[in-house]
Amino acid sequence: MENEKNIKNESALPTSGPKDVFFYLLNILTFYIGTIAFIVLYVQYINALFPDTLTFYYTALVNSVRWAMSVLFIAIPVYLLTSWFLAKELADDERKRGLRLRKWLIYLTLFVSAVTIIVDLITFVYNFLGGELTIQFFLKILVVLLVAVAVFGYYTWELRRKDSKSSLPRIFAWVVSAVVLASIVVGFFIVGTPATQRDRRFDEERVWNLQSLQSQIVNYWIQKEQLPENLVVLEDSISGFIVPKDPDVGESYKYAITGDLSFELCAFFKTKSDDMGIVSMEEKALYPYGKTNESWAHGEGEVCFPRMIDPDLYKKTELQIPAVIR
């Protein structure tokens, strides 16, 4: 009798249709990638606040922050939207709580979060015993642990709850939205606004162009022992060198001869070379190795870079042509 009753109860459970598979898989996928992006974002924040001189690379940090922000900006709204739809489906039909697909995905999430907690604690103990526990490492371990515990706790409650009218999921959704929004806003202080990023890339291109022009001018002096009258004479159809222009407005860079061995190159910049978007950090923290090239440090507006050629340093070397043996 009991077996027949169990069979009847199992047959009363609804089966997973294509719509259920779509929404549950989309929900859990966006949750996973959103969680990973959230952890990456805060790990990079920790790297920025406590830079390690052995592993600090600002460009890589900015790229990671921008990637994490992009993922959160798209994945979390999709996750919340699909969660709202699935909650509505469960409220309409309580039997869907017994869907095997739903239980499998929840248990999978619990398994992943439990393994994450265990590995996180093992890593903490291992580094603690090795005496390598720094503030950066401790904060990173703490971020991963808090996120994993929160995920494990919430989905454990979700698996056990019977009341579909509980207000906790709504509160959870508002908390997640607020935290993610605040995290994205903080990211703008590191990577800057899209307009600032565009201006910074233009300025980086200007510096590269000026470096190229400087090399060509020095090479011209080595070959002809005089400075070029203007930048146009540097163009070479054989080597393929074309005088670069401002990447934004398309104007030529300013060049002026200031002496027999001196000249200057000028360009108009939109950002400061030491403006990395974090006003609260000291410059030393941003540049553990020192600036990449102090000779090209610049402020906003038109900046001229004076250069002096050292004739003892840049000497023309004659090409030795081997004699042909006949």
Secondary structure, 3 states (H helix, E strand, C coil): CHHHHHHHHHHHCCCCCHHHHHHHHHHHHHHHHHHHHHHHHHHHHHHHHCCCCCCCCHHHHHHHHHHHHHHHHHHHHHHHHHHHHHHHHHHHCHHHHHCHHHHHHHHHHHHHHHHHHHHHHHHHHHHHHCCCCCHHHHHHHHHHHHHHHHHHHHHHHHHHCCCCCCCHHHHHHHHHHHHHHHHHHHHHHHHCCHHHHHHHHHHHHHHHHHHHHHHHHHHHHHHHCCCCCCCHHHCECCCCECCCECCCCCCECEEEECCCCEEEEEEEECCCCCCCCCCCCCHHHHCCCCCCCHHHCCCCEEEEEEEECCCCCCCCCCCCCCCCCC
